[in-house]
Amino acid sequence: MFRPGPGAIIAALALLLGTGGGCRASAPEPPEKAAPQAPLPPRFAGAATRIIEAARADEASYRRLQELCDRIGHRSAGTPSYDRAATWAVEQLQAFGMSNPRLESVPINRWVRGRESLTLLTPGGPRPIPMLGLGRSDGTPPEGIAGEVVVVRDFDELERVKDTAKGKIVLYNFPMREQGDGFGGYGEAVAYRTGGAIRAAQYGAIAALVRSVTTRGMRTPHTGMMSYQDGVPRIPAAAVPIEDAIMFQRLFDRGDKPTVRLFMEAKNLPDAPSPNVLAELPGREKPEEIVVIGAHLDSWDVGCGAHDDGAGVTMTIDAVRLLKELGLTPRRTVRVVLFTNEERGVDGGRGYAELHRAEAARHFAAFETDSGGFRPKSIGVGGTDDAVAMVQRYAPLFETLGPVEIRKGGGGADISFLGKDGVPQLGLGTESGHYFDYHHSDADTVDKVDPNDYRESLAAFTLMTYVLAEMDETLPRTPPPAPPAPPSPQHAPGAGK
């Protein structure tokens, strides 16, 4: 996911709620006028028209996404399929003449799923229940774990019944709230996936099950990251479909005392190197200044990660291809970075920032796409108000695409580490109300990506890439972030997205 983070949600709420609402007897004061901005140099309007027309007519990029998904499939970091995807990406960048396409290894966490199953034993069993083990979960003993299921709706209910959890399997039946474009309730629901095993283990549970973090169910489980905490027993954790979580709730509420057997071969392996993919389109006037554009190349080991984040990968590759084909070599260097292992710890983004810290001052901006191949909706700009205003000056260029709103608050998981060095961060937002229908599941396949919507986002991503690399202004650096507060158990570190 990603997908927009909590900061984007808070920014959106602020826009909705910050309009005022008090009644006044006197006539309202006229709104304060924004300071007039100088017109854009003509080269930007001409380039925008050409970029949008080329992206809308382009067929190669969507075919590239199909090839990535159909010929390689899932791209779980640390596996041969990921390594094939990295080699493939280098070959794509070489084919249209990018400068120095290369692999750059960073250390990553490795985790393998293995065989797994969940069986309802009583009542009416045995019968199989669809499930997916959660990323970085430990496995069960070879014979599996059998036990009675205690169903709770949230952490508060677990606290009330904690004395009944010992020796049992806790199932969290917490529904993801649908709001706006579908991201509204993600932060609430994902807390049970990331921290549910910790809380259940603290009260003696032997395993944890979570209702899949999605708003719609077709009896498809959705995986994702989970966490452990030092000093708390490590119990296995898995996700079940919405329909089955509700079924367990009915059984439990009737007093049927459902029992299950959970079997998972999952294991964590020693860290090992895995490559990010890099290449450049050198700038014509300021080649020493770098605009990073990127997406994460890895996916989960289910489906083929078409929306998350295959669409971002091919948009990133084809943004520089389109600029090159159109002869639009911008002033600054555009560096493509396809990150490894975003899903299980954001290791690629962390590793890139560490390897390139010596040149951090030369990074002009970083722009990420990780919200799926849907129609473009917004471009979020992190950093200072001055930086946001500078980018908003170029908003008229995007009007034919929807328009695409340029708003305050943006970035992405992988480029967040560059923010610690003051690099301004931006993120592409999409109309992704259906994103969580497919997120982290077997359903995230290329047929779910509408080619016309995809081409609109390709146009927006390519155009903003050009703007950042060509703009006359210098974006101000962002202030260093405040030290984070200590995490609560349900928001333990390493949660992924």
GISUL-V536046 format. One record per backbone hydrogen bond with DSSP energy under -1.0 kcal/mol. CO is the residue of the C=O (numbers start at 1). NH is the residue of the N-H. E is the energy in kcal/mol with one decimal. If there is no record, write none. Layout:
BEGIN
co = {CO	CO}
nh = {NH	NH}
e = {E	E}
END
This chain:
BEGIN
co = {5	6	7	8	9	10	11	12	13	14	41	42	43	44	45	46	47	48	49	50	51	52	53	59	60	61	62	63	64	65	66	67	68	68	75	76	79	80	81	82	83	84	85	86	87	88	89	90	91	93	94	99	102	104	106	108	110	112	115	117	118	119	120	122	127	132	134	135	141	145	147	148	150	152	154	155	156	157	161	162	165	168	169	170	171	172	177	179	179	183	185	186	189	190	191	192	194	195	196	197	198	200	200	201	204	207	208	209	210	212	224	229	236	237	238	239	240	241	242	243	244	245	246	247	248	249	250	251	252	258	259	259	260	261	262	263	264	267	272	274	276	277	278	279	280	281	286	289	290	290	291	292	293	294	295	305	306	309	310	311	312	313	314	315	316	317	318	319	320	321	322	323	324	327	330	331	331	333	334	335	336	337	338	339	339	340	341	342	346	347	348	349	350	351	352	356	357	359	360	362	365	366	367	368	375	377	378	379	380	381	384	385	386	387	388	389	391	392	394	395	396	398	399	405	407	418	418	419	422	424	425	426	427	429	429	430	432	434	435	435	438	440	441	443	444	444	445	446	450	451	452	453	454	455	456	457	458	459	460	461	462	463	464	465	466	467	469	488}
nh = {9	10	11	12	13	14	15	16	17	18	44	46	47	48	49	50	51	52	53	54	55	56	57	63	64	65	66	67	68	69	70	71	72	73	299	79	83	84	85	86	87	88	89	90	91	92	93	94	95	98	97	280	278	276	274	272	269	267	265	263	129	261	127	259	120	239	137	226	144	262	260	169	171	173	158	159	160	161	164	165	168	206	150	209	152	211	185	182	184	186	189	190	192	194	195	196	227	199	200	201	202	203	205	204	167	170	238	172	240	214	135	232	208	134	210	132	212	245	246	247	248	249	250	251	252	253	254	256	255	149	121	122	147	119	145	117	140	112	108	106	104	338	102	336	99	334	289	333	364	365	335	367	337	369	339	310	311	313	314	315	316	317	318	319	320	321	322	323	324	325	326	328	327	329	284	285	286	291	281	293	279	295	277	297	298	348	347	345	350	351	352	353	354	355	356	359	360	362	363	290	292	426	294	428	431	405	429	407	427	409	388	389	390	391	392	393	394	395	397	398	399	401	402	379	381	421	423	422	478	366	382	368	380	377	378	432	435	437	438	439	441	223	444	445	304	306	448	449	454	455	456	457	458	459	460	461	462	463	464	465	466	467	468	469	470	471	332	491}
e = {-1.6	-2.7	-2.4	-2.2	-2.4	-2.4	-1.9	-1.8	-3.0	-2.0	-1.9	-2.0	-2.1	-2.8	-2.2	-1.8	-2.8	-2.7	-2.2	-2.4	-2.6	-2.4	-1.5	-1.7	-2.0	-2.0	-2.3	-2.5	-2.5	-2.3	-3.3	-2.4	-1.0	-1.0	-1.1	-1.3	-2.0	-2.2	-1.9	-2.4	-2.2	-2.6	-2.4	-2.0	-2.1	-2.2	-2.2	-2.3	-1.9	-2.2	-1.8	-2.3	-2.5	-2.6	-2.3	-1.7	-2.3	-2.1	-2.4	-2.8	-2.9	-2.2	-1.6	-2.4	-3.0	-3.1	-2.1	-1.8	-2.3	-3.2	-2.3	-2.8	-2.8	-3.1	-1.9	-2.3	-1.6	-1.7	-2.5	-1.3	-2.2	-2.6	-2.6	-3.0	-2.6	-2.3	-1.2	-2.0	-1.3	-1.3	-2.2	-2.9	-1.5	-2.7	-2.3	-1.0	-1.8	-2.0	-2.4	-2.5	-1.8	-1.1	-2.1	-1.9	-2.8	-2.0	-1.8	-2.6	-2.5	-1.7	-2.3	-2.1	-2.2	-2.2	-2.0	-1.8	-2.2	-2.2	-2.3	-1.8	-2.6	-1.8	-2.1	-2.4	-2.7	-2.7	-1.7	-2.5	-1.3	-3.0	-2.5	-1.3	-2.2	-2.2	-2.8	-2.6	-2.3	-2.3	-2.5	-2.5	-2.4	-2.6	-2.6	-2.5	-3.0	-2.3	-1.9	-2.2	-2.7	-1.1	-2.7	-2.7	-2.2	-1.9	-2.4	-2.8	-2.3	-2.2	-2.4	-2.2	-2.2	-2.3	-2.6	-1.7	-1.1	-1.3	-2.6	-2.0	-2.3	-2.8	-2.3	-2.5	-1.1	-1.1	-2.4	-1.2	-3.2	-2.9	-2.6	-2.6	-1.4	-1.1	-2.2	-2.4	-1.1	-2.0	-1.8	-1.2	-2.0	-2.8	-2.4	-2.0	-2.0	-2.5	-1.9	-1.2	-1.6	-1.5	-1.6	-3.0	-2.3	-2.4	-2.1	-2.0	-2.7	-1.9	-3.3	-1.9	-1.9	-3.0	-2.0	-2.6	-2.2	-2.0	-2.7	-1.1	-2.0	-2.0	-1.5	-2.2	-1.2	-2.1	-1.4	-2.8	-2.4	-1.6	-1.8	-1.9	-2.0	-2.1	-3.5	-2.2	-2.6	-2.9	-1.7	-1.9	-1.5	-1.5	-1.3	-1.4	-1.5	-2.7	-1.6	-2.2	-2.1	-1.3	-2.0	-1.9	-2.6	-2.1	-1.6	-1.9	-2.5	-2.1	-2.1	-2.9	-2.5	-2.5	-2.3	-2.0	-2.2	-2.6	-2.7	-2.0	-1.5	-2.8	-2.5	-1.8}
END
